Amino acid sequence: MQQLHMGEYGFCETRCTFLTKRNSTPDPRVVRCFKKYHIEAVIKMAQKLDGKAIAADLRKKLSFEVNEIKKKFPKFTPGLAIVQVGSKEDSKVYIRMKVKAGQEIGINVCHVQLPKNVQQAELADEINRLNKDEGIHGIIVQLPFDSNDPIDVNLAISCILPSKDVDGLHNDNAGKLCHGILDTEVFLPCTPRGCLELIKSTGMEIKGKSAVVIGRSRIVGSPIAELLKWNDATVTVCHSKTSNLPSITKQADILVVAARQQEMVKADWLKPGAVVIDCGINPIPDATKKCGQRLVGDVDHEGASSIASWLTPVPGGVGPMTVAMLMQNTVESAKRHLKKKLVTNWNIRYLKLNLLTPVPSDIAIASAQKPKDVGELANEIGLLPSEVNLYGKKKAKVSLSVLERLKDKANGKYVVVTGITPTPLGEGKSTTTIGLAQAIGAHLKKNIFACVRQPSQGPTFGIKGGAAGGGYSQVIPMDEFNLHLTGDIHAITAANNLLAAAIDARMFHESTQKNKALYSRLVPSKKGVRQFSDIQIRRLEKLGILERDPNRLTPDEVSRFARLDIDPDTITWQRVIDTNDRFLRKITVGQSVTEKGKERSTQFDITVASEVMAVLALTTSVEDMRERLGKMVVATDRAGNPVTCDDIGATGALTVLMRDAIQPNLMQTLEGTPVFVHAGPFANIAHGNSSILADMIALKLTGQDGFVVTEAGFGADIGMEKFFNIKCRRSGLIPSAVVLVATVRAIKMHGGGPTVVAGMPLAKEYSEENLELLEAGFSNPRKQIENARFFGVPVVFALNKFATDSDAEIELALRLARESGAIDAVCASHWSHGGAGAVDLAKAVVKATESPSTFQFLYQLDLPIKEKIEIIAQKIYGADGIELLPEAAEKVELYTRQGFSGLPICMAKTHLSLSHKPELKGAPIGFVLPIRDIRASVGAGFLYPLVGTMSTMPGLPTRPCFYDIDLDPLTMEVKGLF
């Protein structure tokens, strides 16, 4: 008699008798006679795989885990959305089970019930809404759908983000499972994962075991087969077309049944000691039950319990584990979301530079480098798909919702790049900003964002060229950077000109109508109902009119409300266009006979001079932008009161036009580090810095160990001073370091070198070594270093190296910078070598940010207007004092009376000298600064004194840049752009 052993049991083939142990006495409690199969057996009953108990333990563990997370992050709660179509009661039962389990654990479960008549596209829209909801970490669709019209289940599931597909049914997750990519980012289907956990709970080692799965559905059969396979079992999948099924199942150490056929698997199908997982749930009639039926599985439990070693009950086996696995997947998804939210080091793919000598043109370098898709870049730096709005493949807008998601995350280090007083050629601040970012990121491997201004198309086609940097330190694609980008400047043009048109139209209508007719048109009756709009209510509040029924205003109140009574001579709001056009500097409007003689002289400004641009750069939210746009003063009425955009009634419309423009634009450098390009206000009549919002988002994304490098326009006396006193005051952000950019060429100019003229060859003094000229000219860098130190911020001196600079000149400049108070002084060759040429500069900047910062503003806002101007003139420019010319003195009195004296000061003066005279180089002393006029940008939030005449509309030179710009009709590549 041959004895075969199964665990602690044996099987005697000759007598067909099971023994509890060889030669042991049978236990009478476990004796059973299988008359049907002529088998006499002595065996223990199969142990119950209690899914309820295991699921309950798992829920306790998940509850503890969620509570621990909430201790660290009190506002964080895992979120699950269950989308149901229709109102099937049995589906609601399952949903209630999931809601209850979620509440027990601490998961916020949201039941989204859609009507039966919902269409596929509407279902997709709802899922997309949930995809974008940062409070939802898992999404499932409750199947089957109960809809009037057919809904493609696969299409619906494919709408769910794979990162939120906690049912594990999306093709991305299913594909990863199929290929054995069971990494931390994949979600396993809930029922198969629950089955695997049940099998593991028996203590059986899956490796090397024979496993049979009956059923091949995408929800249970196929995925559990894959799971068992990747856990090293030898798996056979059976289905309705499988021949001689019992002979196959009898070989299984592990049997998973998901056939949806009641009690299909009989005792003689099983291998003695097998682990049997019954996924079936089938109702059968049962008169003893109140409901008239009971649930059974796909396995004959009465027979199987004497053959199997472990067996899941129905109900109470797989079902509770499915719900538990859904909860576990949701918690895991929430943890992934939180980890991504708190990510410190980016896993970023940097781009390699192919350095050439001599250095090619900017456009040639930019065209030769293939940028990463911006979607890839966004993912690398921790942005969620719902936060990125793609504009093609190489640029995107980033949602302001990032700020809410990362509000608890510490900011990175904040570095501003400025320069000494430049030559008309510029000294490479933009290039240094980009080169520094490439060095910190691609070479020091630290999180880094560059934030730069968007260039105007006027200079692009005029004489200056673009602002993407240069050489091997550029923003790419540089043609898209300099041309249109995402249309922000066009949006500003539209908003500005809508307000300009509204001003002239309002004056026209007031001049041609009586009070009653004017009021009736401003507050018309619609379908018998007459009411004020929201913006009109704000005007009533401003006027102190309490009545809200349009029919009950007094004649005086009607007149005050309807008539702005603008004095045409006081209008400060001009039309704008993003083109250098000198013939628009003075124009006449209203010449048509239809305007009834309402002519007036006015002008066009270039778009970046618009106050709307300054508002965009200084706003901190959509609500703040709308408020600032409403406060913009466009004129004065005949009584001397300011007239605002809110009074005109255009605030809401302007906000709508700026809806997309408020989102920063994401691009990249030549070496693949991220760049925000956003806003581009003038650096004379405005503050000349990129947007606060771009800086705020970048600082959150980089994290406390990362860096944000932003550029301030013109020299430190203008752009840096405004960065500190206006931008940082408004944002509340604390700068960590200043990088002061200089060139040997510019320093020599300040020492008395020949005049530098754009477009003309440089004098030999600038290409030959001249230490005396250099030392004499260092008075300007010395003063600019002092200016930065007034604000309590450490300064790193960056010498932008040119090929003609001698070693002696470089050494002298660096020594003088350190002696003047710079915390360090470094020579950089990023134009010719990219980030590699700025590594020493990057190390110096990183070290400087570790120094203590005692940041302070130069003046307090509550000081009188004149005193604030004097502080800037004396401390920053080196003037003895100021002279308020008559027009400026009148404005001081006017703005003080109107309540604007508490605004910061934005000096509008030449950038070519510390003084008001462009020809005075170095660090002039003994001069008095004349203030010709003072104007107000109330919406942007500053007063700007005019020192001399400021042109707000550039003209085209004799030979503009557009002579060289063209498009290749075959490749569609831009040529001749710098």
MOJO-V473537 format. One record per backbone hydrogen bond with DSSP energy under -1.0 kcal/mol. NH is the residue of the N-H (numbers start at 1). CO is the residue of the C=O. E is the energy in kcal/mol with one decimal. If there is no record, write none. Layout:
nh;co;e
NH;CO;E
NH;CO;E
This chain:
nh;co;e
4;11;-1.8
6;9;-3.8
9;6;-2.4
10;19;-1.8
11;4;-2.3
12;17;-2.2
16;12;-1.4
17;12;-1.3
19;10;-1.4
24;21;-2.2
30;27;-2.0
31;28;-1.0
32;41;-1.7
34;39;-2.4
35;33;-1.4
39;34;-2.3
40;16;-1.1
41;32;-1.6
43;30;-1.8
46;305;-4.2
47;309;-2.9
49;311;-2.4
50;48;-1.4
51;49;-1.3
52;316;-1.5
54;50;-2.2
55;51;-2.7
56;52;-2.4
57;53;-2.1
58;54;-2.1
59;55;-2.5
60;56;-1.9
61;57;-2.1
62;58;-2.6
63;59;-2.6
64;60;-2.3
65;61;-2.3
66;62;-2.8
67;63;-2.3
68;64;-2.1
69;65;-2.0
70;66;-2.3
71;67;-1.5
72;68;-1.0
73;69;-2.6
76;73;-2.2
80;108;-2.5
81;138;-2.8
82;110;-3.0
83;140;-2.8
84;112;-3.0
86;114;-2.8
92;88;-1.8
93;89;-1.9
94;90;-1.7
95;91;-2.4
96;92;-2.7
97;93;-1.8
98;94;-1.9
99;95;-2.8
100;96;-2.5
101;97;-2.3
102;98;-2.5
103;99;-2.5
104;100;-2.1
105;101;-1.5
106;102;-2.2
107;102;-3.3
108;78;-3.1
110;80;-3.6
112;82;-2.8
114;84;-3.4
118;115;-1.6
123;119;-2.4
124;120;-2.3
125;121;-2.2
126;122;-2.1
127;123;-2.3
128;124;-2.6
129;125;-2.1
130;126;-1.9
131;127;-2.3
132;128;-1.5
136;133;-1.6
137;79;-2.6
138;79;-1.5
139;164;-3.0
140;81;-2.3
142;83;-2.9
146;85;-2.0
148;116;-2.5
156;152;-2.2
157;153;-2.7
158;154;-2.0
160;157;-1.3
164;161;-2.4
166;164;-2.0
168;165;-1.8
174;170;-3.1
175;171;-2.7
176;172;-1.9
177;173;-2.2
178;174;-2.4
179;175;-1.8
180;177;-1.2
181;176;-3.3
182;180;-1.6
186;183;-1.2
193;189;-2.2
194;190;-2.5
195;191;-2.6
196;192;-2.4
197;193;-2.1
198;194;-2.1
199;195;-2.3
200;196;-2.5
201;197;-1.8
202;199;-1.2
203;200;-1.5
208;232;-3.1
209;206;-2.4
211;234;-3.1
212;254;-2.7
213;236;-2.8
214;256;-2.9
215;238;-3.2
222;217;-2.7
224;220;-2.5
225;221;-1.9
226;222;-1.9
227;223;-2.5
228;224;-2.6
229;225;-2.1
230;226;-2.7
232;229;-1.7
233;228;-2.5
234;209;-3.2
236;211;-2.3
238;213;-3.5
242;239;-1.9
249;245;-2.4
250;246;-1.9
251;248;-1.6
252;249;-1.8
253;210;-2.3
254;210;-2.1
255;275;-2.9
256;212;-2.5
257;277;-2.8
258;214;-2.9
263;297;-2.8
264;261;-1.4
265;298;-2.6
269;266;-1.8
270;267;-1.6
273;307;-2.9
274;271;-2.1
275;253;-2.8
276;310;-2.6
277;255;-3.2
279;257;-2.7
282;296;-3.4
284;294;-3.0
286;292;-2.3
289;286;-1.6
292;289;-1.1
294;284;-2.6
296;282;-2.8
300;265;-3.2
301;299;-1.4
304;300;-2.9
305;301;-2.1
306;303;-1.3
307;304;-1.5
308;304;-2.8
309;274;-2.3
310;274;-1.3
311;47;-2.3
312;276;-1.6
322;318;-2.1
323;319;-1.7
324;320;-2.2
325;321;-2.7
326;322;-1.8
327;323;-2.1
328;324;-2.4
329;325;-2.9
330;326;-2.1
331;327;-2.5
332;328;-2.7
333;329;-2.5
334;330;-2.5
335;331;-2.4
336;332;-2.3
337;333;-2.5
338;334;-2.6
339;335;-2.7
340;336;-2.6
341;337;-2.2
342;338;-1.8
351;671;-1.8
362;978;-1.1
365;361;-2.4
366;362;-2.7
367;363;-2.4
368;364;-1.5
374;393;-3.3
377;373;-1.8
378;374;-2.7
379;375;-1.9
380;376;-2.1
381;377;-1.7
382;379;-1.2
383;378;-2.5
387;384;-2.1
388;385;-1.3
389;397;-3.1
391;395;-2.8
396;666;-1.3
397;389;-3.0
398;664;-2.2
399;387;-2.7
402;399;-1.3
403;400;-1.6
405;401;-2.2
406;402;-2.5
407;404;-1.0
409;406;-2.0
413;706;-3.0
415;708;-3.1
416;737;-2.1
417;710;-3.2
418;739;-3.1
420;741;-2.1
426;423;-1.6
432;428;-2.5
433;429;-2.7
434;430;-2.3
435;431;-2.9
436;432;-2.9
437;433;-1.8
438;434;-2.5
439;435;-2.1
440;436;-2.6
441;437;-2.2
442;438;-1.7
443;439;-1.1
444;439;-1.9
445;441;-1.1
446;440;-2.3
449;707;-2.1
450;674;-1.7
451;709;-2.7
452;676;-2.6
454;679;-1.9
460;456;-1.1
461;457;-1.9
465;459;-2.0
470;473;-1.8
472;831;-2.5
473;470;-1.7
475;468;-1.9
476;668;-3.0
481;477;-2.2
482;478;-1.8
483;479;-1.3
485;483;-2.5
487;484;-2.7
491;487;-2.1
492;488;-2.1
493;489;-2.3
494;490;-2.4
495;491;-2.5
496;492;-2.9
497;493;-2.5
498;494;-1.8
499;495;-1.8
500;496;-2.0
501;497;-2.5
502;498;-2.1
503;499;-2.1
504;500;-1.8
505;501;-2.4
506;502;-2.4
507;503;-2.2
508;504;-2.1
509;505;-2.5
510;506;-2.3
511;507;-1.7
518;514;-2.6
519;515;-2.9
520;516;-2.3
521;517;-1.8
522;518;-1.9
523;519;-2.5
526;529;-3.5
529;526;-1.5
537;533;-2.0
538;534;-1.6
539;535;-1.3
540;536;-2.2
541;537;-2.3
542;538;-2.1
543;539;-2.1
545;540;-2.6
552;549;-2.3
558;554;-2.8
559;555;-2.2
560;556;-2.5
561;557;-2.4
562;558;-2.7
563;559;-2.2
567;636;-2.4
570;567;-2.3
571;568;-1.1
572;634;-2.5
573;634;-1.1
575;603;-1.2
577;605;-1.7
579;577;-1.1
584;581;-1.8
585;582;-1.6
587;602;-2.7
589;600;-2.6
595;592;-1.6
596;593;-1.6
598;595;-1.5
599;597;-1.7
600;589;-1.8
602;587;-3.0
604;584;-2.9
605;575;-2.5
606;952;-3.1
607;577;-1.0
609;606;-2.4
610;607;-2.3
614;610;-1.3
615;611;-2.6
616;612;-2.3
617;613;-2.1
618;614;-1.4
619;615;-1.1
625;621;-2.4
626;622;-2.5
627;623;-2.1
628;624;-2.5
629;625;-2.9
630;626;-2.0
631;627;-1.3
634;643;-2.9
635;643;-1.2
637;641;-3.0
638;565;-1.8
640;637;-2.1
643;635;-2.9
645;632;-1.7
646;630;-2.1
648;644;-1.8
649;645;-1.4
650;645;-1.7
654;650;-2.5
655;651;-2.3
656;652;-2.0
657;653;-2.0
658;654;-1.4
659;656;-1.4
662;658;-1.5
663;660;-1.7
665;677;-1.4
666;396;-3.8
667;675;-3.0
668;476;-1.2
669;673;-2.3
670;474;-1.5
672;669;-1.9
675;667;-2.1
676;450;-2.9
677;665;-2.7
678;452;-2.1
682;608;-1.3
688;682;-1.7
691;678;-1.7
692;617;-2.3
695;691;-1.5
696;692;-2.9
697;693;-2.6
698;694;-2.5
699;695;-2.6
700;696;-1.5
701;697;-2.4
702;698;-2.5
703;699;-1.2
706;703;-2.3
707;447;-2.0
708;413;-2.7
709;449;-3.0
710;415;-2.7
711;451;-1.2
712;417;-2.5
713;688;-2.8
716;419;-2.7
718;715;-1.5
719;715;-1.6
721;716;-1.5
722;718;-2.1
723;719;-2.1
724;720;-2.4
725;721;-2.7
726;722;-2.1
727;722;-2.1
728;723;-2.9
730;726;-2.0
731;727;-2.7
732;728;-2.4
736;414;-4.2
737;414;-1.3
738;794;-2.5
739;416;-2.7
740;796;-2.6
741;418;-2.6
742;798;-2.3
747;743;-2.2
748;744;-2.4
749;745;-1.8
750;746;-1.9
752;749;-1.4
753;748;-1.8
760;757;-1.9
766;763;-1.7
767;764;-1.3
768;764;-1.4
774;770;-1.7
775;771;-2.6
776;772;-2.3
777;773;-1.9
780;777;-1.5
782;778;-2.4
783;779;-1.8
784;780;-2.3
785;781;-2.5
786;782;-2.0
787;783;-2.3
788;784;-1.9
789;785;-2.0
790;786;-1.3
791;788;-1.3
792;789;-1.5
796;738;-3.2
797;824;-2.8
798;740;-3.0
799;826;-2.9
800;742;-3.0
801;828;-2.6
805;802;-1.6
810;806;-2.3
811;807;-2.6
812;808;-2.4
813;809;-2.4
814;810;-2.2
815;811;-2.1
816;812;-2.5
817;813;-1.8
818;814;-1.9
819;815;-2.3
820;816;-1.3
821;818;-1.3
822;817;-2.2
823;795;-2.4
826;797;-2.9
828;799;-2.6
829;837;-2.2
833;829;-2.0
834;830;-1.9
837;834;-1.3
838;835;-1.8
842;838;-2.7
843;839;-2.6
844;840;-2.0
845;841;-2.4
846;842;-2.7
847;843;-2.2
848;844;-2.3
849;845;-2.1
850;847;-1.1
851;848;-1.5
854;792;-2.1
856;791;-1.7
863;860;-1.4
868;864;-2.0
869;865;-2.0
870;866;-2.2
871;867;-2.1
872;868;-1.8
873;869;-2.5
874;870;-2.8
875;871;-2.5
876;872;-1.9
877;872;-1.4
879;873;-2.5
880;927;-3.2
883;929;-2.5
885;931;-2.2
889;885;-2.5
890;886;-2.2
891;887;-1.7
892;888;-2.1
893;889;-1.9
894;890;-2.7
895;891;-3.1
896;892;-1.8
897;893;-2.2
898;894;-2.3
900;895;-3.2
903;900;-1.5
906;943;-3.2
908;945;-2.4
920;917;-1.9
929;881;-2.8
931;883;-3.3
932;946;-2.3
933;946;-1.0
935;944;-1.7
937;942;-2.8
941;937;-2.6
942;937;-2.0
943;904;-2.4
944;935;-3.1
946;933;-3.7
947;908;-3.0
961;462;-3.1
962;461;-1.4
963;960;-1.5
964;961;-2.0
966;975;-2.1
968;973;-2.7
972;968;-2.7
975;966;-3.4
978;976;-1.6
